[in-house]
Amino acid sequence: MAKVVMYTSAVCPYCMNAERLLRNKGVTEIEKIRVDLQPQLREEMMSKTGRRTVPQIYIGEQHVGGFDDLHALDVQGALEALLAAP
């Protein structure tokens, strides 16, 4: 299964929804980068993604985007293939 990295914060409902969706797809490990605890990591996230809101999700080396983008991939049937990549 592909590595999943998520820029997140503790009180973000979209982050919780993204994690729930990923867990339902069989993801057992999500590397969480907490931008609320370390503000410099938000700057890193913004530099890498061009976005300032959380969650920002990477599956493998691919930046997926936020929860809406993740959900759209799931609806299109493309999420499983992306998660299955080594």
N, CA, C and O atoms as CSV, one atom per row, in Angstrom:
chain,resi,resn,atom,element,x,y,z
A,1,MET,N,N,0.851,-1.185,0.000
A,1,MET,CA,C,0.000,0.000,0.000
A,1,MET,C,C,0.890,1.238,0.000
A,1,MET,O,O,1.951,1.249,0.624
A,2,ALA,N,N,0.454,2.272,-0.698
A,2,ALA,CA,C,1.204,3.518,-0.796
A,2,ALA,C,C,1.245,4.227,0.552
A,2,ALA,O,O,0.325,4.106,1.362
A,3,LYS,N,N,2.320,4.963,0.776
A,3,LYS,CA,C,2.450,5.758,1.993
A,3,LYS,C,C,1.496,6.949,1.905
A,3,LYS,O,O,1.376,7.587,0.859
A,4,VAL,N,N,0.819,7.239,3.021
A,4,VAL,CA,C,-0.111,8.364,3.081
A,4,VAL,C,C,0.423,9.365,4.099
A,4,VAL,O,O,0.709,9.018,5.245
A,5,VAL,N,N,0.552,10.612,3.658
A,5,VAL,CA,C,0.994,11.709,4.520
A,5,VAL,C,C,-0.093,12.770,4.473
A,5,VAL,O,O,-0.589,13.124,3.403
A,6,MET,N,N,-0.457,13.273,5.649
A,6,MET,CA,C,-1.522,14.279,5.703
A,6,MET,C,C,-1.110,15.426,6.614
A,6,MET,O,O,-0.828,15.235,7.798
A,7,TYR,N,N,-1.081,16.621,6.034
A,7,TYR,CA,C,-0.946,17.832,6.841
A,7,TYR,C,C,-2.307,18.052,7.479
A,7,TYR,O,O,-3.329,18.042,6.794
A,8,THR,N,N,-2.317,18.252,8.794
A,8,THR,CA,C,-3.574,18.251,9.530
A,8,THR,C,C,-3.518,19.169,10.742
A,8,THR,O,O,-2.461,19.699,11.084
A,9,SER,N,N,-4.654,19.350,11.380
A,9,SER,CA,C,-4.731,20.022,12.682
A,9,SER,C,C,-5.751,19.270,13.530
A,9,SER,O,O,-6.543,18.482,13.013
A,10,ALA,N,N,-5.724,19.521,14.822
A,10,ALA,CA,C,-6.520,18.731,15.761
A,10,ALA,C,C,-8.021,18.942,15.618
A,10,ALA,O,O,-8.789,18.001,15.818
A,11,VAL,N,N,-8.453,20.133,15.282
A,11,VAL,CA,C,-9.886,20.434,15.322
A,11,VAL,C,C,-10.488,20.623,13.927
A,11,VAL,O,O,-11.456,21.367,13.761
A,12,CYS,N,N,-9.928,19.967,12.952
A,12,CYS,CA,C,-10.359,20.130,11.569
A,12,CYS,C,C,-11.320,18.996,11.179
A,12,CYS,O,O,-10.898,17.844,11.077
A,13,PRO,N,N,-12.604,19.309,10.960
A,13,PRO,CA,C,-13.551,18.248,10.599
A,13,PRO,C,C,-13.232,17.610,9.244
A,13,PRO,O,O,-13.492,16.422,9.052
A,14,TYR,N,N,-12.677,18.372,8.311
A,14,TYR,CA,C,-12.312,17.808,7.009
A,14,TYR,C,C,-11.157,16.818,7.150
A,14,TYR,O,O,-11.089,15.820,6.432
A,15,CYS,N,N,-10.256,17.109,8.079
A,15,CYS,CA,C,-9.146,16.183,8.362
A,15,CYS,C,C,-9.682,14.868,8.916
A,15,CYS,O,O,-9.238,13.789,8.525
A,16,MET,N,N,-10.638,14.973,9.828
A,16,MET,CA,C,-11.243,13.781,10.418
A,16,MET,C,C,-11.986,12.967,9.357
A,16,MET,O,O,-11.916,11.738,9.350
A,17,ASN,N,N,-12.691,13.653,8.469
A,17,ASN,CA,C,-13.399,12.959,7.387
A,17,ASN,C,C,-12.419,12.279,6.441
A,17,ASN,O,O,-12.666,11.160,5.991
A,18,ALA,N,N,-11.322,12.939,6.139
A,18,ALA,CA,C,-10.310,12.350,5.255
A,18,ALA,C,C,-9.718,11.102,5.898
A,18,ALA,O,O,-9.558,10.072,5.243
A,19,GLU,N,N,-9.396,11.200,7.182
A,19,GLU,CA,C,-8.833,10.042,7.880
A,19,GLU,C,C,-9.839,8.891,7.897
A,19,GLU,O,O,-9.464,7.739,7.680
A,20,ARG,N,N,-11.103,9.192,8.152
A,20,ARG,CA,C,-12.140,8.153,8.179
A,20,ARG,C,C,-12.257,7.466,6.818
A,20,ARG,O,O,-12.344,6.241,6.744
A,21,LEU,N,N,-12.259,8.255,5.743
A,21,LEU,CA,C,-12.354,7.689,4.400
A,21,LEU,C,C,-11.160,6.797,4.104
A,21,LEU,O,O,-11.317,5.700,3.569
A,22,LEU,N,N,-9.976,7.264,4.449
A,22,LEU,CA,C,-8.763,6.467,4.199
A,22,LEU,C,C,-8.783,5.177,5.020
A,22,LEU,O,O,-8.427,4.116,4.505
A,23,ARG,N,N,-9.188,5.250,6.268
A,23,ARG,CA,C,-9.275,4.041,7.109
A,23,ARG,C,C,-10.283,3.049,6.521
A,23,ARG,O,O,-10.044,1.841,6.516
A,24,ASN,N,N,-11.407,3.568,6.028
A,24,ASN,CA,C,-12.413,2.700,5.409
A,24,ASN,C,C,-11.896,2.031,4.140
A,24,ASN,O,O,-12.413,0.993,3.727
A,25,LYS,N,N,-10.883,2.623,3.527
A,25,LYS,CA,C,-10.265,2.048,2.324
A,25,LYS,C,C,-9.112,1.108,2.679
A,25,LYS,O,O,-8.426,0.601,1.791
A,26,GLY,N,N,-8.901,0.880,3.958
A,26,GLY,CA,C,-7.890,-0.073,4.388
A,26,GLY,C,C,-6.549,0.523,4.763
A,26,GLY,O,O,-5.605,-0.218,5.033
A,27,VAL,N,N,-6.441,1.836,4.786
A,27,VAL,CA,C,-5.182,2.471,5.179
A,27,VAL,C,C,-5.021,2.325,6.686
A,27,VAL,O,O,-5.887,2.746,7.453
A,28,THR,N,N,-3.923,1.732,7.103
A,28,THR,CA,C,-3.691,1.521,8.530
A,28,THR,C,C,-2.724,2.534,9.114
A,28,THR,O,O,-2.717,2.763,10.324
A,29,GLU,N,N,-1.901,3.146,8.258
A,29,GLU,CA,C,-0.928,4.127,8.730
A,29,GLU,C,C,-1.054,5.416,7.949
A,29,GLU,O,O,-1.013,5.427,6.719
A,30,ILE,N,N,-1.209,6.505,8.687
A,30,ILE,CA,C,-1.236,7.836,8.097
A,30,ILE,C,C,-0.210,8.667,8.861
A,30,ILE,O,O,-0.322,8.854,10.072
A,31,GLU,N,N,0.787,9.160,8.139
A,31,GLU,CA,C,1.756,10.050,8.770
A,31,GLU,C,C,1.109,11.428,8.852
A,31,GLU,O,O,0.844,12.062,7.831
A,32,LYS,N,N,0.861,11.882,10.072
A,32,LYS,CA,C,0.192,13.167,10.275
A,32,LYS,C,C,1.227,14.233,10.610
A,32,LYS,O,O,2.061,14.060,11.499
A,33,ILE,N,N,1.154,15.327,9.882
A,33,ILE,CA,C,2.009,16.476,10.133
A,33,ILE,C,C,1.099,17.561,10.693
A,33,ILE,O,O,0.282,18.128,9.967
A,34,ARG,N,N,1.239,17.848,11.972
A,34,ARG,CA,C,0.332,18.757,12.683
A,34,ARG,C,C,0.788,20.206,12.528
A,34,ARG,O,O,1.734,20.640,13.185
A,35,VAL,N,N,0.120,20.937,11.671
A,35,VAL,CA,C,0.477,22.338,11.438
A,35,VAL,C,C,-0.002,23.247,12.570
A,35,VAL,O,O,0.472,24.376,12.696
A,36,ASP,N,N,-0.932,22.768,13.389
A,36,ASP,CA,C,-1.378,23.575,14.526
A,36,ASP,C,C,-0.363,23.558,15.662
A,36,ASP,O,O,-0.311,24.496,16.458
A,37,LEU,N,N,0.430,22.522,15.744
A,37,LEU,CA,C,1.444,22.419,16.799
A,37,LEU,C,C,2.768,23.056,16.386
A,37,LEU,O,O,3.526,23.532,17.231
A,38,GLN,N,N,3.040,23.062,15.080
A,38,GLN,CA,C,4.296,23.603,14.565
A,38,GLN,C,C,3.990,24.498,13.361
A,38,GLN,O,O,3.961,24.027,12.224
A,39,PRO,N,N,3.761,25.792,13.618
A,39,PRO,CA,C,3.362,26.716,12.551
A,39,PRO,C,C,4.322,26.765,11.364
A,39,PRO,O,O,3.893,27.040,10.243
A,40,GLN,N,N,5.597,26.507,11.584
A,40,GLN,CA,C,6.547,26.517,10.467
A,40,GLN,C,C,6.220,25.413,9.461
A,40,GLN,O,O,6.583,25.514,8.289
A,41,LEU,N,N,5.543,24.372,9.908
A,41,LEU,CA,C,5.157,23.296,8.999
A,41,LEU,C,C,4.019,23.725,8.076
A,41,LEU,O,O,3.878,23.183,6.980
A,42,ARG,N,N,3.198,24.701,8.509
A,42,ARG,CA,C,2.170,25.249,7.616
A,42,ARG,C,C,2.851,25.975,6.459
A,42,ARG,O,O,2.409,25.882,5.314
A,43,GLU,N,N,3.923,26.695,6.763
A,43,GLU,CA,C,4.685,27.384,5.713
A,43,GLU,C,C,5.265,26.360,4.726
A,43,GLU,O,O,5.235,26.570,3.514
A,44,GLU,N,N,5.786,25.261,5.256
A,44,GLU,CA,C,6.310,24.185,4.412
A,44,GLU,C,C,5.202,23.627,3.518
A,44,GLU,O,O,5.397,23.433,2.318
A,45,MET,N,N,4.040,23.375,4.118
A,45,MET,CA,C,2.900,22.837,3.378
A,45,MET,C,C,2.484,23.801,2.268
A,45,MET,O,O,2.257,23.380,1.134
A,46,MET,N,N,2.385,25.083,2.588
A,46,MET,CA,C,1.973,26.071,1.600
A,46,MET,C,C,2.975,26.163,0.457
A,46,MET,O,O,2.594,26.321,-0.702
A,47,SER,N,N,4.248,26.064,0.788
A,47,SER,CA,C,5.293,26.108,-0.238
A,47,SER,C,C,5.200,24.895,-1.164
A,47,SER,O,O,5.367,25.021,-2.377
A,48,LYS,N,N,4.934,23.721,-0.591
A,48,LYS,CA,C,4.873,22.484,-1.378
A,48,LYS,C,C,3.592,22.360,-2.195
A,48,LYS,O,O,3.621,21.875,-3.326
A,49,THR,N,N,2.467,22.799,-1.625
A,49,THR,CA,C,1.172,22.534,-2.252
A,49,THR,C,C,0.534,23.746,-2.909
A,49,THR,O,O,-0.330,23.603,-3.773
A,50,GLY,N,N,0.957,24.945,-2.502
A,50,GLY,CA,C,0.312,26.155,-2.992
A,50,GLY,C,C,-1.032,26.419,-2.319
A,50,GLY,O,O,-1.780,27.302,-2.738
A,51,ARG,N,N,-1.332,25.659,-1.287
A,51,ARG,CA,C,-2.604,25.788,-0.564
A,51,ARG,C,C,-2.321,26.061,0.902
A,51,ARG,O,O,-1.275,25.691,1.435
A,52,ARG,N,N,-3.296,26.728,1.552
A,52,ARG,CA,C,-3.082,27.080,2.954
A,52,ARG,C,C,-4.016,26.348,3.913
A,52,ARG,O,O,-3.860,26.469,5.128
A,53,THR,N,N,-4.983,25.590,3.395
A,53,THR,CA,C,-5.943,24.904,4.265
A,53,THR,C,C,-5.560,23.442,4.463
A,53,THR,O,O,-4.900,22.834,3.621
A,54,VAL,N,N,-5.988,22.897,5.591
A,54,VAL,CA,C,-5.801,21.475,5.857
A,54,VAL,C,C,-7.137,20.774,5.700
A,54,VAL,O,O,-8.184,21.398,5.875
A,55,PRO,N,N,-7.122,19.495,5.377
A,55,PRO,CA,C,-5.946,18.663,5.176
A,55,PRO,C,C,-5.337,18.877,3.791
A,55,PRO,O,O,-6.008,19.308,2.854
A,56,GLN,N,N,-4.063,18.568,3.696
A,56,GLN,CA,C,-3.393,18.418,2.413
A,56,GLN,C,C,-2.820,17.013,2.442
A,56,GLN,O,O,-2.044,16.666,3.333
A,57,ILE,N,N,-3.203,16.212,1.468
A,57,ILE,CA,C,-2.939,14.774,1.503
A,57,ILE,C,C,-2.024,14.371,0.361
A,57,ILE,O,O,-2.215,14.764,-0.790
A,58,TYR,N,N,-1.025,13.574,0.714
A,58,TYR,CA,C,-0.156,12.947,-0.273
A,58,TYR,C,C,-0.373,11.442,-0.198
A,58,TYR,O,O,-0.417,10.862,0.887
A,59,ILE,N,N,-0.507,10.825,-1.352
A,59,ILE,CA,C,-0.526,9.366,-1.439
A,59,ILE,C,C,0.657,9.006,-2.304
A,59,ILE,O,O,0.710,9.341,-3.487
A,60,GLY,N,N,1.617,8.311,-1.691
A,60,GLY,CA,C,2.888,8.110,-2.378
A,60,GLY,C,C,3.521,9.472,-2.587
A,60,GLY,O,O,3.580,10.281,-1.661
A,61,GLU,N,N,3.988,9.727,-3.783
A,61,GLU,CA,C,4.592,11.019,-4.103
A,61,GLU,C,C,3.585,12.014,-4.662
A,61,GLU,O,O,3.938,13.164,-4.922
A,62,GLN,N,N,2.342,11.593,-4.849
A,62,GLN,CA,C,1.332,12.430,-5.494
A,62,GLN,C,C,0.550,13.266,-4.485
A,62,GLN,O,O,-0.002,12.742,-3.517
A,63,HIS,N,N,0.513,14.572,-4.729
A,63,HIS,CA,C,-0.321,15.456,-3.916
A,63,HIS,C,C,-1.756,15.303,-4.402
A,63,HIS,O,O,-2.068,15.627,-5.548
A,64,VAL,N,N,-2.622,14.813,-3.534
A,64,VAL,CA,C,-4.022,14.585,-3.870
A,64,VAL,C,C,-4.821,15.865,-3.689
A,64,VAL,O,O,-5.725,16.148,-4.476
A,65,GLY,N,N,-4.499,16.638,-2.664
A,65,GLY,CA,C,-5.244,17.847,-2.335
A,65,GLY,C,C,-5.904,17.687,-0.989
A,65,GLY,O,O,-5.365,17.034,-0.095
A,66,GLY,N,N,-7.084,18.291,-0.841
A,66,GLY,CA,C,-7.818,18.239,0.412
A,66,GLY,C,C,-8.862,17.140,0.427
A,66,GLY,O,O,-8.861,16.244,-0.417
A,67,PHE,N,N,-9.762,17.227,1.415
A,67,PHE,CA,C,-10.776,16.189,1.551
A,67,PHE,C,C,-11.679,16.112,0.326
A,67,PHE,O,O,-11.990,15.016,-0.141
A,68,ASP,N,N,-12.106,17.260,-0.202
A,68,ASP,CA,C,-12.991,17.245,-1.376
A,68,ASP,C,C,-12.327,16.541,-2.556
A,68,ASP,O,O,-12.981,15.802,-3.292
A,69,ASP,N,N,-11.036,16.769,-2.734
A,69,ASP,CA,C,-10.293,16.111,-3.813
A,69,ASP,C,C,-10.193,14.604,-3.574
A,69,ASP,O,O,-10.341,13.806,-4.500
A,70,LEU,N,N,-9.940,14.227,-2.317
A,70,LEU,CA,C,-9.858,12.808,-1.948
A,70,LEU,C,C,-11.200,12.122,-2.198
A,70,LEU,O,O,-11.253,11.027,-2.758
A,71,HIS,N,N,-12.276,12.776,-1.779
A,71,HIS,CA,C,-13.615,12.218,-1.962
A,71,HIS,C,C,-13.933,12.077,-3.449
A,71,HIS,O,O,-14.511,11.073,-3.864
A,72,ALA,N,N,-13.563,13.068,-4.250
A,72,ALA,CA,C,-13.808,13.007,-5.700
A,72,ALA,C,C,-13.069,11.822,-6.316
A,72,ALA,O,O,-13.617,11.133,-7.176
A,73,LEU,N,N,-11.836,11.579,-5.889
A,73,LEU,CA,C,-11.096,10.407,-6.379
A,73,LEU,C,C,-11.835,9.120,-6.038
A,73,LEU,O,O,-11.906,8.201,-6.854
A,74,ASP,N,N,-12.384,9.060,-4.830
A,74,ASP,CA,C,-13.120,7.878,-4.407
A,74,ASP,C,C,-14.363,7.680,-5.267
A,74,ASP,O,O,-14.636,6.565,-5.713
A,75,VAL,N,N,-15.116,8.746,-5.503
A,75,VAL,CA,C,-16.330,8.673,-6.317
A,75,VAL,C,C,-16.008,8.231,-7.741
A,75,VAL,O,O,-16.774,7.486,-8.354
A,76,GLN,N,N,-14.876,8.691,-8.264
A,76,GLN,CA,C,-14.452,8.328,-9.626
A,76,GLN,C,C,-13.914,6.902,-9.700
A,76,GLN,O,O,-13.715,6.366,-10.790
A,77,GLY,N,N,-13.681,6.292,-8.543
A,77,GLY,CA,C,-13.141,4.937,-8.524
A,77,GLY,C,C,-11.637,4.880,-8.687
A,77,GLY,O,O,-11.083,3.818,-8.971
A,78,ALA,N,N,-10.967,6.015,-8.512
A,78,ALA,CA,C,-9.513,6.058,-8.721
A,78,ALA,C,C,-8.709,5.974,-7.432
A,78,ALA,O,O,-7.491,5.805,-7.476
A,79,LEU,N,N,-9.363,6.089,-6.297
A,79,LEU,CA,C,-8.639,6.105,-5.023
A,79,LEU,C,C,-7.978,4.758,-4.719
A,79,LEU,O,O,-6.825,4.717,-4.291
A,80,GLU,N,N,-8.691,3.680,-4.933
A,80,GLU,CA,C,-8.139,2.356,-4.616
A,80,GLU,C,C,-6.853,2.085,-5.380
A,80,GLU,O,O,-5.889,1.576,-4.809
A,81,ALA,N,N,-6.830,2.420,-6.669
A,81,ALA,CA,C,-5.640,2.191,-7.486
A,81,ALA,C,C,-4.476,3.020,-6.989
A,81,ALA,O,O,-3.342,2.544,-6.947
A,82,LEU,N,N,-4.748,4.249,-6.615
A,82,LEU,CA,C,-3.694,5.117,-6.103
A,82,LEU,C,C,-3.139,4.576,-4.791
A,82,LEU,O,O,-1.929,4.606,-4.568
A,83,LEU,N,N,-4.011,4.086,-3.930
A,83,LEU,CA,C,-3.573,3.519,-2.652
A,83,LEU,C,C,-2.815,2.208,-2.846
A,83,LEU,O,O,-1.927,1.887,-2.057
A,84,ALA,N,N,-3.150,1.459,-3.870
A,84,ALA,CA,C,-2.537,0.154,-4.099
A,84,ALA,C,C,-1.135,0.250,-4.683
A,84,ALA,O,O,-0.373,-0.715,-4.629
A,85,ALA,N,N,-0.789,1.411,-5.242
A,85,ALA,CA,C,0.536,1.571,-5.858
A,85,ALA,C,C,1.609,1.446,-4.785
A,85,ALA,O,O,1.416,1.879,-3.649
A,86,PRO,N,N,2.744,0.849,-5.153
A,86,PRO,CA,C,3.827,0.678,-4.167
A,86,PRO,C,C,4.481,1.986,-3.780
A,86,PRO,O,O,5.403,1.997,-2.964
